[in-house]
């Protein structure tokens, strides 16, 4: 009986932890790729190794004549002062508001545009994993009311906004 109790407890714990990781990664239903092109400033992000210690982060999206998108991410390492630049590519995903982005050969990741300002002035971006979240803006700073609105949207989708790193611009 004790083993059955232990097994049942483990199953309940796993189910609870899996549920805690559930997030809503649905994308915006109307998305204008051409309006999305241009420079975006990174306002906040979850920590991950490929952007660790970076500040003054920007992403520039450029639509090519063949319909593909070039992506240039850049940021300054706060410890060394060196500029880090990553060039990649993107293409439309399977649903509106989804891009597939690659910075290495043919390995693509989901880039889900989950919310976007009416004037394409800010965006909330996630992926298929709960480990990635970004807030981007056309300007280096956003008004507090806009940030609060975006944070509420992220929380309502199941993201832990306390994990966000606020990027120094």
C-alpha positions as CSV (number, residue, x, y, z in Angstrom):
1,X,0.0,0.0,0.0
2,X,2.9,2.3,0.8
3,X,4.3,1.8,-2.7
4,X,1.0,2.6,-4.3
5,X,0.7,5.8,-2.3
6,X,4.3,6.8,-3.3
7,X,3.5,6.1,-7.0
8,X,0.2,8.0,-6.9
9,X,2.0,11.0,-5.2
10,X,4.7,11.0,-7.8
11,X,2.1,11.0,-10.6
12,X,0.1,13.9,-9.0
13,X,3.3,15.9,-8.5
14,X,4.4,15.3,-12.2
15,X,0.9,16.3,-13.4
16,X,0.9,19.4,-11.3
17,X,4.4,20.5,-12.4
18,X,3.5,19.9,-16.1
19,X,0.3,22.0,-15.6
20,X,2.4,24.7,-14.0
21,X,4.5,24.9,-17.2
22,X,1.5,25.2,-19.5
23,X,1.5,28.5,-21.3
24,X,-0.6,30.0,-24.0
25,X,1.6,30.5,-27.0
26,X,-1.2,31.4,-29.5
27,X,-0.3,34.0,-32.0
28,X,-2.0,37.2,-33.1
29,X,-4.6,36.4,-35.8
30,X,-3.8,39.4,-38.0
31,X,-0.2,40.0,-38.8
32,X,1.4,42.2,-41.4
33,X,4.9,41.0,-42.1
34,X,5.9,44.2,-43.8
35,X,4.8,46.4,-40.9
36,X,6.9,44.2,-38.6
37,X,10.1,44.8,-40.5
38,X,12.7,47.3,-39.1
39,X,14.4,47.9,-35.8
40,X,13.1,46.7,-32.5
41,X,14.7,47.4,-29.1
42,X,14.7,44.7,-26.5
43,X,12.9,46.0,-23.4
44,X,12.9,42.8,-21.3
45,X,13.6,39.1,-21.7
46,X,14.0,35.8,-19.9
47,X,17.6,34.9,-19.2
48,X,19.3,32.5,-21.6
49,X,22.9,31.8,-22.5
50,X,22.9,33.4,-26.0
51,X,22.1,36.8,-24.6
52,X,23.7,36.6,-21.2
53,X,25.2,39.9,-20.0
54,X,24.0,41.8,-23.1
55,X,22.5,45.3,-22.9
56,X,21.6,47.8,-25.6
57,X,20.0,44.9,-27.5
58,X,18.3,45.4,-30.8
59,X,16.8,43.2,-33.5
60,X,16.4,44.3,-37.1
61,X,14.2,42.4,-39.5
62,X,14.5,43.0,-43.3
63,X,12.2,41.5,-45.9
64,X,14.0,40.2,-48.9
65,X,12.7,40.2,-52.5
66,X,12.3,36.4,-52.3
67,X,9.9,36.7,-49.3
68,X,12.5,35.5,-46.8
69,X,13.5,37.7,-43.8
70,X,17.0,38.5,-42.6
71,X,17.5,39.0,-38.9
72,X,20.3,40.8,-37.2
73,X,20.5,40.7,-33.4
74,X,23.0,42.8,-31.6
75,X,23.9,43.8,-28.1
76,X,26.9,45.0,-26.0
77,X,28.4,42.7,-23.4
78,X,28.2,44.6,-20.1
79,X,31.3,42.9,-18.8
80,X,33.6,43.3,-21.8
81,X,32.1,46.2,-23.6
82,X,32.3,44.2,-26.9
83,X,29.5,44.3,-29.5
84,X,28.0,40.9,-30.2
85,X,26.1,40.5,-33.5
86,X,24.2,37.5,-34.7
87,X,22.9,37.2,-38.2
88,X,20.1,34.9,-39.0
89,X,17.1,34.3,-41.2
90,X,13.4,33.8,-40.7
91,X,10.4,32.6,-42.7
92,X,6.7,32.5,-42.1
93,X,5.4,29.8,-39.8
94,X,2.3,27.6,-40.1
95,X,0.0,30.2,-38.6
96,X,-0.4,34.0,-38.7
97,X,1.9,35.8,-36.3
98,X,4.4,33.0,-36.3
99,X,7.9,33.1,-37.7
100,X,10.5,30.3,-37.8
101,X,13.9,31.8,-37.0
102,X,17.4,30.3,-37.5
103,X,20.8,31.5,-36.5
104,X,22.5,28.2,-37.3
105,X,22.3,26.3,-40.6
106,X,18.8,24.8,-41.0
107,X,17.8,24.6,-37.4
108,X,14.7,26.8,-36.9
109,X,12.9,27.8,-33.7
110,X,9.4,29.1,-33.2
111,X,9.0,32.8,-32.8
112,X,5.5,33.5,-31.7
113,X,4.1,37.0,-31.9
114,X,1.6,36.7,-29.1
115,X,0.5,40.3,-28.8
116,X,1.4,43.5,-30.8
117,X,0.5,47.1,-30.3
118,X,-2.1,48.6,-32.7
119,X,0.6,50.7,-34.4
120,X,3.2,47.9,-34.3
121,X,5.0,49.9,-31.6
122,X,5.5,47.1,-29.2
123,X,5.4,43.3,-29.3
124,X,5.2,40.3,-26.9
125,X,7.2,37.4,-28.3
126,X,7.5,33.8,-27.1
127,X,8.3,30.4,-28.5
128,X,6.9,26.9,-28.2
129,X,8.8,26.6,-24.9
130,X,8.0,28.4,-21.7
131,X,11.7,29.3,-21.3
132,X,11.6,32.2,-23.8
133,X,9.9,35.5,-23.6
134,X,10.7,38.9,-24.9
135,X,9.1,42.4,-24.8
136,X,10.3,44.5,-27.8
137,X,9.6,48.1,-28.7
138,X,10.2,50.5,-31.6
139,X,11.7,52.9,-29.1
140,X,14.3,52.3,-26.3
141,X,11.7,52.8,-23.6
142,X,8.0,52.2,-23.2
143,X,5.6,54.1,-21.0
144,X,4.8,52.5,-17.7
145,X,1.2,52.0,-18.6
146,X,2.2,50.1,-21.7
147,X,4.6,47.9,-19.8
148,X,1.9,47.1,-17.2
149,X,-0.5,46.2,-20.0
150,X,2.1,43.9,-21.7
151,X,3.0,42.3,-18.3
152,X,-0.7,41.6,-17.7
153,X,-1.0,39.9,-21.1
154,X,2.0,37.8,-20.4
155,X,0.8,36.7,-16.9
156,X,-2.6,35.8,-18.3
157,X,-0.8,33.5,-20.7
158,X,0.9,31.7,-17.8
159,X,4.3,33.4,-17.9
160,X,6.2,34.3,-14.7
161,X,7.0,37.9,-15.4
162,X,9.1,38.1,-12.2
163,X,11.8,36.2,-14.2
164,X,12.1,39.0,-16.8
165,X,15.4,40.8,-17.1
166,X,15.0,44.5,-17.9
167,X,17.5,45.4,-20.5
168,X,19.6,48.5,-20.1
169,X,19.3,50.6,-23.2
